[in-house]
């Protein structure tokens, strides 16, 4: 399987790849951020909750093809395209019955939201400053 074949890619993988490679091919480090969550001790037997976090087939088994595409995206494509400063990793523990919930994962959710907000804010400010610099440079000519 190759990441270059759009027909074989799952929708999420294709959207991320196109967003990074096609929409900002020269400067993804200025426009793209990746947030990667690793869930430890996930209970795949609890299908009702697990299917919210893992691709599953209609017979409730893990969709290994979809998982392959996403792991290739996460472990190979994203690190090749983005600098480590544009990628954030989060680890969270699975807690039954729902896997993740707002009460038992309050610290994780607050950390994620604060990190997301800060990085997006910085990215927007950087982009605005860059555009302002270009505008001023053109205006002075």
C-alpha positions in Angstrom: 0.0 0.0 0.0 1.2 3.5 -0.9 0.2 6.8 0.5 0.1 8.2 -3.0 -2.9 6.2 -4.1 -6.0 8.2 -3.2 -8.4 5.4 -4.2 -7.0 3.1 -1.5 -6.8 5.7 1.3 -9.5 6.1 4.0 -11.2 9.5 4.1 -9.4 10.8 7.2 -6.0 9.8 5.8 -6.7 11.4 2.5 -8.0 14.7 4.0 -5.0 15.0 6.3 -2.5 14.2 3.5 -4.2 16.6 1.0 -4.4 19.3 3.7 -0.7 19.2 4.4 0.8 18.4 1.1 -1.6 20.0 -1.4 -2.9 23.1 0.4 0.5 24.3 1.8 3.2 22.4 -0.1 6.0 24.9 0.6 5.4 25.9 4.2 3.3 23.4 6.1 5.3 24.4 9.3 3.5 27.8 9.2 0.0 26.5 8.5 -0.4 22.9 9.8 -0.6 21.4 13.2 -1.0 17.8 14.2 -2.5 16.5 17.5 -2.0 12.8 18.1 -3.7 11.0 20.9 -2.6 7.6 22.2 -5.2 5.8 24.3 -3.6 3.3 26.7 -5.3 0.1 27.9 -8.3 0.5 25.5 -10.9 -2.2 26.1 -11.8 -3.3 22.6 -14.3 -5.8 24.0 -16.5 -2.9 24.9 -17.5 -2.3 21.3 -20.1 0.4 22.1 -17.3 2.7 23.5 -14.4 1.4 21.5 -16.0 2.2 18.1 -15.9 5.9 19.0 -12.1 5.7 19.0 -11.1 2.9 16.6 -12.3 2.0 13.2 -14.4 -1.1 13.4 -16.0 -3.4 10.8 -19.7 -4.2 10.8 -19.0 -7.4 12.7 -17.3 -5.3 15.5 -13.7 -6.3 14.9 -11.0 -3.8 14.4 -10.7 -2.6 10.8 -7.1 -3.4 10.3 -6.9 -1.7 6.9 -8.1 1.6 8.3 -5.8 1.3 11.3 -2.9 0.6 8.9 -3.6 3.8 6.9 -3.9 5.9 10.1 -0.8 4.5 11.7 1.1 5.1 8.4 -0.2 8.6 8.4 0.7 9.2 12.1 4.1 7.4 12.2 5.5 8.1 8.7 3.7 10.9 6.7 3.1 13.5 9.4 6.7 13.4 10.8 8.1 13.7 7.3 5.9 16.7 6.5 5.9 18.6 9.8 8.6 19.7 12.2 8.3 18.3 15.7 7.3 21.7 17.0 4.1 21.4 14.9 3.1 18.0 16.3 1.8 17.4 19.8 1.3 14.0 21.3 -1.1 13.2 24.1 -1.5 10.0 26.1 -4.7 9.2 28.0 -5.8 6.2 29.9 -9.0 4.3 28.9 -11.6 4.2 31.7 -14.7 2.1 31.5 -17.5 2.3 30.8 -17.2 5.1 28.2 -13.5 5.0 27.5 -13.0 8.8 27.8 -15.3 11.2 29.6 -15.2 14.8 30.7 -15.1 14.0 34.4 -12.3 11.4 34.7 -10.3 13.0 31.9 -10.6 16.6 33.0 -6.8 17.2 33.1 -6.2 15.7 29.7 -9.0 17.7 28.1 -7.9 21.0 29.7 -4.3 20.3 28.6 -5.4 19.5 25.1 -7.7 22.5 24.8 -5.0 24.9 26.2 -2.4 23.5 23.9 -4.7 23.6 20.9 -5.7 27.2 21.6 -2.1 28.4 22.2 -0.7 26.8 19.0 -3.6 27.9 16.8 -3.3 31.4 18.2 0.4 31.5 17.6 -0.1 30.2 14.0 -2.7 32.9 13.3 -0.5 35.6 14.7 2.5 34.4 12.8 0.5 34.3 9.6 -0.9 37.8 10.2 2.6 39.2 10.9 4.0 37.5 7.8 1.2 39.0 5.7 1.7 42.4 7.2 5.4 42.2 6.4 4.6 41.4 2.8 2.0 44.1 2.6 4.4 46.7 4.1 7.2 45.6 1.7 4.9 45.9 -1.3 3.5 49.3 -0.1 7.0 50.8 0.2 7.9 50.1 -3.4 
